[in-house]
């Protein structure tokens, strides 16, 4: 009731959702047809959400088209349970060529994306994506489970269910509208990023799927950190680790623990050498740093770039002898960078500096005594007194550009600034308590990771 959206658009989407009655659901009927007509004996069906998998399991008849099935839902199955399930689906590739599952072999797997990476399911010759995820690369990963070098099949049958023409754009527009209206839960009042940047990519990917663009099969099976969807990929990995109890195990590790690895051939940052540090200050502030080894000891502070450098690739190798790792020098550079950033943030003027010129324009205009202010201007000024996201700044930038082009008056600009604040649901927030200044003695390491470049293969000859 607090979110104003396009009512016609919402009604069209509700009408589509009303079709989810199992008796009349066109998507479920299409799934029946695909399973009954597929020439593949074994079929893997993937869906993004556990509820969707449960829906399919509840409404697909047992033994449909002569195929018994197993169901895997990420958060509800531990690794051992998942292994037993897929061992029934692909016993020859998951266990061994002569393995016979005690509970019997099955020819249908319905799973969330917990199995869309790292599993060799090439005994199956068909993949059905019941939905198209927000990350289109996920569809490629699903297909990659059966398209393997050792596949016994001459053909693979790959199907992705897409919305009706126009529905995808409708859903995306509704998502954008709602996200613009929702106030973020963060204590700092930072609103959720809008998915506008992903919208065109999703629509383009759907068009390529519908046009049976086979070049999609050439995309790399593994998503490199730093790509368009690296944030989504990282969140998926963390959620999977959480569901498998891995996070609890990591929390039990001692502070200061470290490790080293040598990158594989296909690592996104092959050849880079350096040390990563996850650090914490006495006041509880957290910082990441990657120090690139070399004469200049370059310190990397951008999160996406650090994740890219920490991606080992698929052929990673451990480094048993850490003698070539220069921890002390890198640690000194990391601490200097952290102390410098922290103390700049501790400066009372830091918040004003972070606001940036576009928000500063809006604040100066709302504080200009010569400008008649509309209702809500005081609340808008308070809401813009803390740093806001790039989406808000973009909207404010359009107002500033219009004023500079003399398209409307400063009075009209003030009204439009208030409209921007209200459309994003921004509210005044209490400023964060001031940070205490620190010295290098106040920085501790939570964990570290040494990254060594790939060691080139050597030719060995015999006389």
N, C-alpha and C positions, 0 to 999 in steps of 0.2 A: 504493500500500500504506500510505501515511501518512495517507490521507484516509478518515475513516469517513463513509459516506453511507447512505441508506436503500437496503438491498440489493434489496428488492422493486421499488422505483422504478427502480433501475439496471437490473435484469433486464428490466423492461418496455421501457425505452429501448433496451437492447441488442437486444431482439427486433425493434423497429422498424428499427434500423440494419441488422440482418441482411437486411432486405428490399431492400437497395440492390443486390442482384445485378441487373445489367441485364436478365437474362432474366425476372425476376419483380418488378422494382421498380415498385410501383403508381404512384408519382409520375411516373416516366418514361413509363409507359403512358398516364397522363393527359395528359402533354405531347404524345404522338403524337396522341391524340384531339383535343386543342385545335387543333393545327396543321392536322390534316386537315379539321376541321369549321368552322374560322373562315371567315366570309364576307369577311374583309379580305384583300386581295391581299398587302399588306406588313405584317409583324408584327415588333415589337421585343420580345425576351425579355431580362429583366434578372435577374441573380442577384448575391448579395452577394460571394461568394468566387470567386477565380480557379479553384480546384479544381473548383467546381461547374460553371463555364462549360466547363472542359476535359472534364468528365464528359459534359455534354450534347453537346458537339461530337464526342466519340468514339463516342457511342452513338445519335445521331440519324442515320438514313439520309441519304445525300446526295440532294439534290433531293426531300426529303420533301414531299408534297402539291404538287409542281411548283415548289418554292421553293429556289433556290440561296441560300447564306448567306455572311455574313462574321462573323468572331468578333473581339471586342475584349476584351483583359484589361489592366486599367490599368497595373500595374507592368511589363508585358512589351511595351508599345507606346509609342513616343514620339508627340508630338502630330502630326507629319506622317503617320505610319503610320495613326493613328486617323482623321485627316481623309480620307485616301485610302479607308479602309474605309467610313466612313459616306457618302462621296461616291458609292460604288457602291450604297448602300442608299437614300439620298434625294438624288439628284443635283440635283433642281430647287430644293430648299430649302437644301442645304449649299453648292452651287456657284452655279449660275444656271439659269434655266428651260430653256435649250436645251443644257445640258451632257450629253454622252454619255460615260460612263466608259470608258476604254480597255480595261479588263479585263471589261467587261460589267456590266450592272445586276443587282442581286440583290433578293430580296423578303423575306429573313429576316436579322435581326440578333440575335446573341446576345452580350451584353455584361455586364461588371460595372458598378457604379454610376459609373464614370468618365464615362459618357455620360448619366447621369440628370439632370444640370444643364446649362443653357445651350445645349442643342442643339435646333434646330428640326427635328423629325422628322415634321412633319405630313403628309408624303406617306404615311406609314403610318397605318392606321386601327385598329390593335390593339396593346395592350401586355399582355404576360404577365409577372407577377412570379413567378418560380419559387420564391421564398421571401419571407417577411416579415421585413425587417431589424429589428435592435434599435431603430432609429429609425423609427417608423411614418411620419413625414413623408417619408421616402425613397420610400415607395410613391406618395405624392401627386406627388412630383417626377418619378418614372418616368412616371406617367400624363400629367403635364404636358408631356412631350416631344411628344405627338401632339395634345393638346387645345390648339390654338393658334388665335388669331383668324383666321389666313389658311388654316385647314385647308379642303381641297376636299371633305371628307366631311361628310355629314349626321349620321352616327353614328360613335361610337368604341366599340370593344369592349375592355373593361378586365377583366382576370382576375388574381386573386391566389390563389396556392395556399396553403392553410392546413393546419395539422396536423389530425389526426383529433380529434374532441371529447375533451377531457381531456388530450391529449398536450402542448399548449402549457403548461398549468399544470405538468405533470410536468417538462418541460424547465426551466422557470423555477425550480421548487423545487430541482432538482438543482444548477442554477447557483448559487443562493443558498447551498446547503449547502456546496458545494465552496469557494466564495469565503470563507466563514466559516472554513474550516479551513486555508487556505493562508497561509503566512508570506510577507509581502511581500519583494520583492527590494531595496527601498530600504535604503540604509546606515543610515537612521534608524529602521528597523524599523516604518514605518507600513504597516499592512495595507491591502489593496485594498478600496475601497468596495464594498458589497454593492448589488445591483441591485433591492432590494426596492421602492424608490420607483418604479421603472419598470414593475414587474411588473403592477400593476393597470391601468396605462395601455396596456400591450401587449394585455392580455386584452380590455379595452374596445374597443380599435381593431380587434382581430380580430373581435369580435362585430359591430361596425358594418360591416366589410367583408362578413361572411357575410350580414348582413341587407340588403346592397346599399343602404347609407345614402348617398344621392346628395349629402348635404350635405358629404361629404368632398371633393367636387370644388370646393367654394367656398373651401377653405383656400388661403392664400397660397402661391404656388409657391416662393418663397424663404424660407428659415428665418432669422428675425431673431436676431442674437446676443443671448444672455441668455435664450433660451427653454429649455424643459425639457431639450432635447437639444443645447444649444449646444456642450457639451464634445465630444460625438460628432461634430458637424458640423465643429468646428475640427480635430479629429484627422484627419478624412477629407480636409479641405483640405490639411493639412500633408503627409499621406502622398502625396496626388496631386502636390503641389509637389515632393516629394522624388523621386518616380518620374520626373518630367519634367525634373529637373536644375535646377529653379528655386532650390533651397536653396544649391547651389554658387555660382550667380550672385550671390545675396544676400551670401554670405560674402565675395565678392571686392569688395563695395562698401566705400568708405572709412568709417571711424568718424566719427560726427558728422553723417552725411548726413541731410537732412531734406526734407520735401515738404509740400504743402498741397492740400487739396481742399475743394470746396464741396458740401454734401450735396444729394442728390436729394430729390424730393418724398416718396418712400416710405421714407426713412431712418428707422430705429427711434428715433433721437434728433433728429429734425428740429428745428432752432432752437437746438440746443446749440452753443456756441462755446468753443473752448479748445485747449490744446496737450497732446499726449501725448509723454512722454519714456521711452525705454528706457535705463536707466542701469546703470553698473557701478562698484563701489568698488575701491580699490587692492588689497584682499584678495580680490577676485573675487566678492563678493556682488552679486546682481542685483536690481534694483528697477524696477517700472513705476509711473508716475504720470500722471494726467490732471489738468491744472489748468484749471478752468473760468474763463474770463475774466469779470471783473466787479469791483465794488468790494471784495468779500470774498475774491477769488481762492480759491475753494473747491478743495481738493485731493482728488481721488478716488483711493482705494487699492484698492478691491475689483475683482478681475480681471474678473468677469462684467460689471460696470457699465462698466468701461473698454472692453471689447470691444463692448458695445452702442453706446457713443458713437462708436466708430471705424468702425461699419458705415456705409458711405456710401450704401447703397441702390443701386438699379439705374441711376439716372440721374445718376451722379456727374459733376462737372465739375472740371477742374483750375483752379488759381488762378495765372495767370502773374505777377501782381504781388503780391509778398509784403509790400508796404509797410504793410498794415493789420494785420500779425501782430506782437504785442508779445512777442517771445521772452524778453528779459531779465527782465522782471517775473515771467513764468510760471516761468522756470528757477529764479529765486531761491526761489519758493514750493515748487517741487518738491524742491530740494536741502534746504531746511529740514526738510521732511517726512521725507525719506530719512535724514538725519543723526539726527533724533529717534528714528525707528523702529530704526535700526541700533544706536544707543547703548543703547536700552532692551533690545534683544536681547543686547547685550554684557554687560549686568548679570548677575552670577552667579545672581540670584534670578529671572531671566526664565523659565527652564525651569519652576520651581515655579509661577509665575504662569500659564503656558500650560496647565498640567495641568488646571486648573479644579476647581470644587467637587465634581463627581461622582467624578472619579478621586481627589481628595483624601480624600473619604469612604472609598473603598476602601482607600487606603493607611493612613489613620488606624486603620481597623478591624484591618487585618493587623498593625499595630504596637502594638495595645493589649495590654498584658501580662495583662489580666484575661480575655482571650478565648482559649480553647483553640484552637490552630490545627491545621488538617488538613495532611496530607502535601501538599507542593507549595506551601505558603504563602510560603516564602522566594523561590522562583522567581517566583511571581505578584507579589510586592512589587517585585522587581527589574524585571519586565516592565512594571509600571505606573508606573515612576518617570520615564518619558518620555511626552510627549503622544501620546495615541492618538486614533483617528478617532471621528467621531460615532456610528458603528455600535457600537463598543465602549462608548462612554459611554452610549448608550441602554440596552444590556444591563445595565451597572452601575447605571444609574438605576432600573431596575426592581427591583433588589435593595435599593437605598436606600429606595425607596417602600414596599416590603414590610416593611422594618425599622421605618420610621416608623409604619406601620399596625399594627405588632405582630403581623404574620402569622407570623413566625418569629423565633427568637433571633439574637443577634449571632454565636453559634457557627455556626449554620446559614448565616448570611449570609457568613461567612468561607469556608465550603465552596463556596457558590455563586459567590463571586468567583473562587475558584481554578478552578471549572468554566468560567466565562466566559473566563478567560485561556487555559485549555487548549483550549477549543472553537475559539477564534480562532487558535490556534497561535502565541500571542505568546511572545517570548523576550526576555531581557535584551539590551540593546544598549549599546554604548559611547557615552557622551555625545559630542556633536560638540565639537571643540576650541573653546575660548573665542574669541569674536570680539574683535578690537582695536577700541577706540573710534576714531571718525573725526571729521573736521571737514569743512566744505564744500569744502575743497581736495582732498579724497580722492574726490570724486564726479565721474565723467565720463559724458558722454552717448554712447551707442552710436548711436542714431538718434532722430529726432523727427518728429512729424506734427502739422500744424495742421489743425484742423477748423473750417470756417466754415459758418454756417447757409445754408440754401437762399436764393438771391436771388429774391424774388418777381418774376414777369413784369410788365413795364410795358406799358401801352396806348400805342400810337403812332398818332397821327392825322395826316391831311393836310388842309390847307385847300383 
